């Protein structure tokens, strides 16, 4: 397989294992997804030209056999049914953490804020203006109850699901962490 330097792995409920890779068999190396099943490569999907064939460095399965895909210097994409869909994150956003949630959406941690991304790819920013004490988040995870934990430049933060729901239902709501 013409691959180099796998960046991340994710398994989807349908039995596939995915990895973000660099394809070396091109004139210019480019990033993409590799789909594997039962220890064999099933398919390879180069990232779209719209993200300069960027390197995929973070993957997280959604609850619909798709993948949230972070691309270096180009934000993130949703990959489903063999197609990449761009997300409405600000240009040049580096997503460093992805935490899918049961609704099919995801929280995406960046070095300049936290974003909630809907299943339609729409992003809403959650930061200091919305009540968080800081805006640099190198990591994010969710609990089985929907609470959010963030590694932040100001420490470890916990945001309860009720606070997140309030934010998602009211753009002017402030959250407590």
FIKOLZA-1660 file (N, C-alpha, C; in steps of 0.1 Angstrom, whole numbers, plus 5000, padded with zeros to 4 digits):
% residues 177
   i   px   py   pz ch aa at
   1 5009 4988 5000  A  X  N
   1 5000 5000 5000  A  X CA
   1 5009 5012 5000  A  X  C
   2 5007 5022 4991  A  X  N
   2 5015 5034 4990  A  X CA
   2 5012 5044 5001  A  X  C
   3 5015 5041 5013  A  X  N
   3 5011 5050 5024  A  X CA
   3 5024 5054 5032  A  X  C
   4 5023 5065 5038  A  X  N
   4 5034 5069 5047  A  X CA
   4 5028 5076 5059  A  X  C
   5 5034 5074 5071  A  X  N
   5 5031 5082 5082  A  X CA
   5 5016 5083 5086  A  X  C
   6 5009 5072 5089  A  X  N
   6 4995 5074 5094  A  X CA
   6 4994 5083 5105  A  X  C
   7 4984 5092 5105  A  X  N
   7 4983 5103 5115  A  X CA
   7 4974 5099 5126  A  X  C
   8 4963 5092 5123  A  X  N
   8 4953 5088 5133  A  X CA
   8 4945 5077 5128  A  X  C
   9 4938 5070 5138  A  X  N
   9 4930 5058 5134  A  X CA
   9 4916 5060 5140  A  X  C
  10 4906 5054 5134  A  X  N
  10 4893 5054 5139  A  X CA
  10 4885 5042 5134  A  X  C
  11 4877 5036 5143  A  X  N
  11 4869 5025 5138  A  X CA
  11 4854 5029 5138  A  X  C
  12 4847 5025 5128  A  X  N
  12 4833 5028 5127  A  X CA
  12 4825 5016 5130  A  X  C
  13 4812 5018 5135  A  X  N
  13 4804 5006 5139  A  X CA
  13 4802 4996 5128  A  X  C
  14 4804 5000 5115  A  X  N
  14 4802 4990 5104  A  X CA
  14 4814 4981 5102  A  X  C
  15 4824 4981 5111  A  X  N
  15 4835 4972 5110  A  X CA
  15 4847 4977 5103  A  X  C
  16 4846 4990 5098  A  X  N
  16 4858 4995 5090  A  X CA
  16 4867 5002 5100  A  X  C
  17 4880 5002 5097  A  X  N
  17 4890 5009 5104  A  X CA
  17 4895 5019 5093  A  X  C
  18 4897 5032 5098  A  X  N
  18 4901 5043 5089  A  X CA
  18 4914 5049 5094  A  X  C
  19 4922 5054 5085  A  X  N
  19 4934 5061 5089  A  X CA
  19 4936 5073 5080  A  X  C
  20 4941 5084 5086  A  X  N
  20 4945 5095 5078  A  X CA
  20 4959 5093 5074  A  X  C
  21 4962 5094 5062  A  X  N
  21 4976 5091 5056  A  X CA
  21 4981 5101 5047  A  X  C
  22 4993 5099 5043  A  X  N
  22 4999 5107 5032  A  X CA
  22 5001 5097 5020  A  X  C
  23 4995 5099 5009  A  X  N
  23 4996 5091 4997  A  X CA
  23 5009 5095 4990  A  X  C
  24 5019 5085 4989  A  X  N
  24 5032 5088 4983  A  X CA
  24 5032 5085 4968  A  X  C
  25 5022 5078 4963  A  X  N
  25 5022 5074 4949  A  X CA
  25 5018 5085 4939  A  X  C
  26 5016 5097 4944  A  X  N
  26 5012 5108 4936  A  X CA
  26 5025 5117 4932  A  X  C
  27 5024 5125 4922  A  X  N
  27 5036 5133 4918  A  X CA
  27 5039 5142 4930  A  X  C
  28 5028 5147 4937  A  X  N
  28 5030 5155 4949  A  X CA
  28 5023 5148 4960  A  X  C
  29 5030 5144 4971  A  X  N
  29 5023 5137 4982  A  X CA
  29 5011 5145 4987  A  X  C
  30 5000 5138 4990  A  X  N
  30 4988 5144 4995  A  X CA
  30 4981 5136 5005  A  X  C
  31 4973 5142 5013  A  X  N
  31 4966 5135 5024  A  X CA
  31 4954 5128 5019  A  X  C
  32 4949 5119 5027  A  X  N
  32 4936 5112 5024  A  X CA
  32 4933 5102 5034  A  X  C
  33 4921 5096 5032  A  X  N
  33 4916 5086 5041  A  X CA
  33 4919 5072 5035  A  X  C
  34 4922 5062 5043  A  X  N
  34 4923 5049 5039  A  X CA
  34 4913 5040 5047  A  X  C
  35 4905 5033 5040  A  X  N
  35 4894 5024 5046  A  X CA
  35 4900 5010 5046  A  X  C
  36 4900 5004 5058  A  X  N
  36 4904 4990 5059  A  X CA
  36 4894 4981 5066  A  X  C
  37 4893 4969 5061  A  X  N
  37 4884 4959 5068  A  X CA
  37 4891 4946 5068  A  X  C
  38 4890 4939 5079  A  X  N
  38 4897 4925 5080  A  X CA
  38 4911 4926 5076  A  X  C
  39 4918 4936 5080  A  X  N
  39 4933 4937 5078  A  X CA
  39 4937 4940 5063  A  X  C
  40 4927 4944 5055  A  X  N
  40 4930 4947 5041  A  X CA
  40 4925 4961 5037  A  X  C
  41 4933 4968 5029  A  X  N
  41 4928 4981 5023  A  X CA
  41 4916 4978 5014  A  X  C
  42 4905 4986 5017  A  X  N
  42 4893 4984 5008  A  X CA
  42 4893 4996 4998  A  X  C
  43 4896 5008 5003  A  X  N
  43 4895 5020 4994  A  X CA
  43 4904 5031 5000  A  X  C
  44 4907 5040 4991  A  X  N
  44 4915 5052 4994  A  X CA
  44 4908 5064 4989  A  X  C
  45 4907 5075 4997  A  X  N
  45 4900 5087 4994  A  X CA
  45 4909 5099 4996  A  X  C
  46 4914 5105 4985  A  X  N
  46 4922 5117 4987  A  X CA
  46 4914 5129 4992  A  X  C
  47 4920 5137 5001  A  X  N
  47 4912 5149 5005  A  X CA
  47 4910 5158 4993  A  X  C
  48 4899 5166 4993  A  X  N
  48 4896 5174 4982  A  X CA
  48 4906 5185 4979  A  X  C
  49 4906 5189 4967  A  X  N
  49 4915 5200 4963  A  X CA
  49 4912 5213 4971  A  X  C
  50 4899 5215 4975  A  X  N
  50 4896 5227 4983  A  X CA
  50 4903 5228 4996  A  X  C
  51 4909 5218 5001  A  X  N
  51 4918 5218 5012  A  X CA
  51 4932 5215 5009  A  X  C
  52 4936 5219 4996  A  X  N
  52 4950 5217 4991  A  X CA
  52 4955 5203 4994  A  X  C
  53 4946 5193 4993  A  X  N
  53 4950 5179 4995  A  X CA
  53 4957 5178 5009  A  X  C
  54 4951 5184 5019  A  X  N
  54 4958 5185 5032  A  X CA
  54 4959 5172 5039  A  X  C
  55 4968 5172 5048  A  X  N
  55 4971 5160 5057  A  X CA
  55 4960 5159 5068  A  X  C
  56 4954 5147 5068  A  X  N
  56 4944 5144 5079  A  X CA
  56 4952 5140 5091  A  X  C
  57 4950 5147 5103  A  X  N
  57 4957 5143 5115  A  X CA
  57 4948 5140 5126  A  X  C
  58 4935 5141 5125  A  X  N
  58 4926 5137 5136  A  X CA
  58 4913 5131 5130  A  X  C
  59 4908 5120 5135  A  X  N
  59 4896 5113 5130  A  X CA
  59 4887 5110 5142  A  X  C
  60 4874 5111 5140  A  X  N
  60 4865 5106 5150  A  X CA
  60 4852 5101 5143  A  X  C
  61 4847 5090 5147  A  X  N
  61 4835 5085 5140  A  X CA
  61 4823 5092 5145  A  X  C
  62 4813 5095 5136  A  X  N
  62 4801 5100 5140  A  X CA
  62 4791 5088 5142  A  X  C
  63 4779 5091 5146  A  X  N
  63 4770 5080 5149  A  X CA
  63 4762 5075 5137  A  X  C
  64 4766 5079 5125  A  X  N
  64 4760 5075 5113  A  X CA
  64 4769 5069 5102  A  X  C
  65 4779 5062 5107  A  X  N
  65 4789 5055 5099  A  X CA
  65 4798 5065 5091  A  X  C
  66 4799 5077 5095  A  X  N
  66 4807 5087 5089  A  X CA
  66 4819 5090 5098  A  X  C
  67 4827 5100 5094  A  X  N
  67 4839 5104 5101  A  X CA
  67 4840 5119 5101  A  X  C
  68 4843 5124 5113  A  X  N
  68 4847 5138 5114  A  X CA
  68 4862 5138 5111  A  X  C
  69 4867 5147 5103  A  X  N
  69 4881 5146 5098  A  X CA
  69 4887 5160 5099  A  X  C
  70 4898 5161 5107  A  X  N
  70 4905 5174 5109  A  X CA
  70 4917 5174 5099  A  X  C
  71 4918 5185 5092  A  X  N
  71 4928 5186 5081  A  X CA
  71 4938 5198 5085  A  X  C
  72 4951 5195 5085  A  X  N
  72 4960 5205 5089  A  X CA
  72 4958 5219 5081  A  X  C
  73 4957 5229 5089  A  X  N
  73 4955 5243 5084  A  X CA
  73 4943 5245 5076  A  X  C
  74 4933 5236 5076  A  X  N
  74 4921 5238 5068  A  X CA
  74 4909 5234 5075  A  X  C
  75 4909 5234 5089  A  X  N
  75 4897 5231 5096  A  X CA
  75 4893 5216 5096  A  X  C
  76 4881 5213 5092  A  X  N
  76 4876 5200 5093  A  X CA
  76 4866 5197 5082  A  X  C
  77 4864 5184 5080  A  X  N
  77 4854 5179 5070  A  X CA
  77 4846 5168 5076  A  X  C
  78 4834 5166 5070  A  X  N
  78 4826 5154 5074  A  X CA
  78 4827 5144 5062  A  X  C
  79 4831 5132 5065  A  X  N
  79 4832 5122 5054  A  X CA
  79 4821 5112 5056  A  X  C
  80 4813 5111 5046  A  X  N
  80 4802 5101 5047  A  X CA
  80 4798 5096 5033  A  X  C
  81 4796 5083 5032  A  X  N
  81 4792 5077 5019  A  X CA
  81 4802 5080 5008  A  X  C
  82 4815 5080 5011  A  X  N
  82 4825 5082 5001  A  X CA
  82 4828 5097 4997  A  X  C
  83 4821 5106 5004  A  X  N
  83 4823 5121 5000  A  X CA
  83 4827 5129 5012  A  X  C
  84 4835 5139 5010  A  X  N
  84 4839 5149 5020  A  X CA
  84 4830 5161 5019  A  X  C
  85 4825 5166 5030  A  X  N
  85 4817 5178 5031  A  X CA
  85 4824 5188 5039  A  X  C
  86 4826 5200 5034  A  X  N
  86 4833 5210 5042  A  X CA
  86 4824 5215 5053  A  X  C
  87 4830 5219 5064  A  X  N
  87 4823 5225 5076  A  X CA
  87 4825 5240 5076  A  X  C
  88 4816 5247 5083  A  X  N
  88 4817 5262 5082  A  X CA
  88 4825 5267 5094  A  X  C
  89 4837 5262 5095  A  X  N
  89 4847 5267 5105  A  X CA
  89 4854 5279 5098  A  X  C
  90 4860 5288 5106  A  X  N
  90 4867 5299 5100  A  X CA
  90 4880 5294 5092  A  X  C
  91 4884 5301 5082  A  X  N
  91 4895 5298 5074  A  X CA
  91 4907 5295 5083  A  X  C
  92 4916 5286 5079  A  X  N
  92 4928 5283 5086  A  X CA
  92 4927 5278 5100  A  X  C
  93 4915 5273 5104  A  X  N
  93 4913 5268 5117  A  X CA
  93 4920 5255 5119  A  X  C
  94 4928 5253 5129  A  X  N
  94 4934 5240 5132  A  X CA
  94 4926 5233 5142  A  X  C
  95 4919 5223 5139  A  X  N
  95 4911 5215 5148  A  X CA
  95 4921 5204 5154  A  X  C
  96 4922 5205 5167  A  X  N
  96 4932 5196 5174  A  X CA
  96 4925 5185 5182  A  X  C
  97 4912 5186 5184  A  X  N
  97 4904 5176 5191  A  X CA
  97 4890 5175 5186  A  X  C
  98 4885 5163 5186  A  X  N
  98 4871 5161 5181  A  X CA
  98 4864 5152 5191  A  X  C
  99 4852 5157 5196  A  X  N
  99 4844 5149 5205  A  X CA
  99 4830 5148 5199  A  X  C
 100 4827 5137 5192  A  X  N
 100 4813 5134 5187  A  X CA
 100 4803 5133 5199  A  X  C
 101 4791 5137 5196  A  X  N
 101 4780 5136 5206  A  X CA
 101 4769 5128 5200  A  X  C
 102 4760 5123 5208  A  X  N
 102 4749 5114 5204  A  X CA
 102 4740 5120 5194  A  X  C
 103 4738 5133 5193  A  X  N
 103 4729 5139 5183  A  X CA
 103 4735 5138 5169  A  X  C
 104 4747 5133 5168  A  X  N
 104 4753 5132 5154  A  X CA
 104 4762 5144 5152  A  X  C
 105 4762 5154 5160  A  X  N
 105 4770 5166 5159  A  X CA
 105 4783 5163 5166  A  X  C
 106 4792 5173 5167  A  X  N
 106 4805 5172 5174  A  X CA
 106 4810 5185 5180  A  X  C
 107 4818 5184 5190  A  X  N
 107 4825 5195 5196  A  X CA
 107 4839 5194 5190  A  X  C
 108 4845 5206 5185  A  X  N
 108 4858 5206 5180  A  X CA
 108 4866 5216 5187  A  X  C
 109 4877 5211 5193  A  X  N
 109 4887 5219 5200  A  X CA
 109 4897 5225 5191  A  X  C
 110 4900 5238 5192  A  X  N
 110 4910 5245 5185  A  X CA
 110 4919 5253 5194  A  X  C
 111 4929 5259 5189  A  X  N
 111 4938 5268 5197  A  X CA
 111 4932 5282 5198  A  X  C
 112 4920 5284 5191  A  X  N
 112 4914 5297 5192  A  X CA
 112 4899 5296 5195  A  X  C
 113 4895 5286 5202  A  X  N
 113 4881 5285 5206  A  X CA
 113 4876 5271 5205  A  X  C
 114 4864 5269 5210  A  X  N
 114 4857 5256 5209  A  X CA
 114 4845 5258 5199  A  X  C
 115 4842 5248 5191  A  X  N
 115 4831 5249 5181  A  X CA
 115 4822 5237 5182  A  X  C
 116 4809 5240 5182  A  X  N
 116 4799 5229 5180  A  X CA
 116 4796 5229 5166  A  X  C
 117 4797 5217 5160  A  X  N
 117 4794 5215 5145  A  X CA
 117 4782 5206 5144  A  X  C
 118 4772 5211 5137  A  X  N
 118 4760 5203 5135  A  X CA
 118 4762 5193 5124  A  X  C
 119 4752 5184 5123  A  X  N
 119 4753 5173 5112  A  X CA
 119 4752 5180 5098  A  X  C
 120 4747 5192 5097  A  X  N
 120 4747 5199 5084  A  X CA
 120 4760 5207 5082  A  X  C
 121 4769 5206 5091  A  X  N
 121 4782 5213 5089  A  X CA
 121 4783 5227 5094  A  X  C
 122 4772 5232 5101  A  X  N
 122 4772 5246 5106  A  X CA
 122 4780 5246 5120  A  X  C
 123 4788 5256 5121  A  X  N
 123 4796 5257 5133  A  X CA
 123 4792 5269 5142  A  X  C
 124 4792 5267 5155  A  X  N
 124 4790 5278 5164  A  X CA
 124 4801 5278 5174  A  X  C
 125 4807 5290 5176  A  X  N
 125 4818 5292 5185  A  X CA
 125 4814 5293 5200  A  X  C
 126 4821 5287 5208  A  X  N
 126 4819 5288 5223  A  X CA
 126 4833 5292 5229  A  X  C
 127 4833 5304 5234  A  X  N
 127 4846 5310 5240  A  X CA
 127 4843 5319 5252  A  X  C
 128 4852 5328 5254  A  X  N
 128 4852 5337 5265  A  X CA
 128 4839 5345 5265  A  X  C
 129 4835 5350 5253  A  X  N
 129 4823 5358 5252  A  X CA
 129 4810 5351 5256  A  X  C
 130 4811 5337 5255  A  X  N
 130 4799 5329 5259  A  X CA
 130 4801 5323 5273  A  X  C
 131 4811 5328 5281  A  X  N
 131 4813 5324 5295  A  X CA
 131 4825 5315 5298  A  X  C
 132 4832 5310 5289  A  X  N
 132 4843 5301 5292  A  X CA
 132 4855 5310 5297  A  X  C
 133 4863 5305 5306  A  X  N
 133 4874 5314 5311  A  X CA
 133 4886 5316 5302  A  X  C
 134 4887 5308 5291  A  X  N
 134 4898 5310 5282  A  X CA
 134 4894 5304 5268  A  X  C
 135 4903 5305 5258  A  X  N
 135 4899 5301 5245  A  X CA
 135 4909 5292 5238  A  X  C
 136 4919 5286 5244  A  X  N
 136 4928 5277 5238  A  X CA
 136 4925 5263 5243  A  X  C
 137 4922 5254 5234  A  X  N
 137 4917 5241 5239  A  X CA
 137 4925 5230 5231  A  X  C
 138 4936 5224 5236  A  X  N
 138 4943 5214 5229  A  X CA
 138 4936 5200 5229  A  X  C
 139 4926 5198 5237  A  X  N
 139 4919 5185 5238  A  X CA
 139 4905 5187 5243  A  X  C
 140 4896 5178 5238  A  X  N
 140 4882 5178 5243  A  X CA
 140 4877 5163 5243  A  X  C
 141 4868 5160 5252  A  X  N
 141 4861 5147 5253  A  X CA
 141 4848 5149 5259  A  X  C
 142 4839 5140 5257  A  X  N
 142 4826 5140 5263  A  X CA
 142 4824 5128 5271  A  X  C
 143 4815 5129 5281  A  X  N
 143 4811 5117 5289  A  X CA
 143 4799 5111 5284  A  X  C
 144 4795 5099 5289  A  X  N
 144 4783 5092 5285  A  X CA
 144 4771 5100 5288  A  X  C
 145 4772 5109 5297  A  X  N
 145 4760 5118 5301  A  X CA
 145 4760 5131 5293  A  X  C
 146 4769 5133 5284  A  X  N
 146 4769 5145 5276  A  X CA
 146 4777 5157 5281  A  X  C
 147 4783 5155 5293  A  X  N
 147 4792 5166 5298  A  X CA
 147 4804 5167 5289  A  X  C
 148 4810 5179 5290  A  X  N
 148 4822 5181 5282  A  X CA
 148 4834 5184 5291  A  X  C
 149 4846 5178 5288  A  X  N
 149 4858 5181 5295  A  X CA
 149 4868 5187 5285  A  X  C
 150 4875 5197 5289  A  X  N
 150 4884 5204 5280  A  X CA
 150 4897 5206 5287  A  X  C
 151 4908 5202 5279  A  X  N
 151 4921 5206 5284  A  X CA
 151 4923 5220 5278  A  X  C
 152 4926 5230 5286  A  X  N
 152 4926 5244 5282  A  X CA
 152 4939 5250 5287  A  X  C
 153 4942 5262 5281  A  X  N
 153 4954 5269 5285  A  X CA
 153 4953 5274 5300  A  X  C
 154 4940 5275 5305  A  X  N
 154 4938 5279 5318  A  X CA
 154 4935 5268 5328  A  X  C
 155 4937 5256 5324  A  X  N
 155 4935 5244 5332  A  X CA
 155 4925 5234 5326  A  X  C
 156 4921 5225 5334  A  X  N
 156 4911 5215 5330  A  X CA
 156 4897 5220 5333  A  X  C
 157 4888 5220 5323  A  X  N
 157 4875 5226 5324  A  X CA
 157 4864 5215 5323  A  X  C
 158 4854 5216 5330  A  X  N
 158 4842 5207 5329  A  X CA
 158 4830 5216 5326  A  X  C
 159 4822 5213 5316  A  X  N
 159 4810 5220 5312  A  X CA
 159 4799 5210 5312  A  X  C
 160 4789 5212 5321  A  X  N
 160 4778 5202 5322  A  X CA
 160 4769 5203 5310  A  X  C
 161 4763 5192 5307  A  X  N
 161 4754 5190 5295  A  X CA
 161 4743 5201 5295  A  X  C
 162 4738 5204 5307  A  X  N
 162 4727 5214 5308  A  X CA
 162 4732 5228 5303  A  X  C
 163 4745 5231 5306  A  X  N
 163 4750 5243 5302  A  X CA
 163 4752 5244 5287  A  X  C
 164 4757 5232 5281  A  X  N
 164 4759 5231 5267  A  X CA
 164 4745 5232 5260  A  X  C
 165 4735 5225 5265  A  X  N
 165 4722 5226 5259  A  X CA
 165 4716 5240 5259  A  X  C
 166 4718 5247 5270  A  X  N
 166 4714 5261 5271  A  X CA
 166 4721 5270 5260  A  X  C
 167 4734 5268 5258  A  X  N
 167 4741 5275 5248  A  X CA
 167 4736 5271 5234  A  X  C
 168 4733 5259 5231  A  X  N
 168 4729 5254 5218  A  X CA
 168 4714 5259 5215  A  X  C
 169 4706 5261 5225  A  X  N
 169 4693 5266 5223  A  X CA
 169 4691 5281 5224  A  X  C
 170 4701 5288 5228  A  X  N
 170 4700 5303 5229  A  X CA
 170 4714 5309 5226  A  X  C
 171 4715 5316 5215  A  X  N
 171 4728 5321 5211  A  X CA
 171 4734 5331 5221  A  X  C
 172 4726 5338 5229  A  X  N
 172 4731 5348 5238  A  X CA
 172 4733 5342 5252  A  X  C
 173 4731 5329 5254  A  X  N
 173 4733 5323 5267  A  X CA
 173 4747 5322 5271  A  X  C
 174 4750 5324 5283  A  X  N
 174 4764 5322 5289  A  X CA
 174 4765 5309 5296  A  X  C
 175 4776 5302 5294  A  X  N
 175 4778 5289 5301  A  X CA
 175 4787 5291 5313  A  X  C
 176 4786 5281 5322  A  X  N
 176 4795 5281 5333  A  X CA
 176 4804 5268 5332  A  X  C
 177 4817 5270 5334  A  X  N
 177 4826 5259 5334  A  X CA
 177 4832 5257 5347  A  X  C
% end
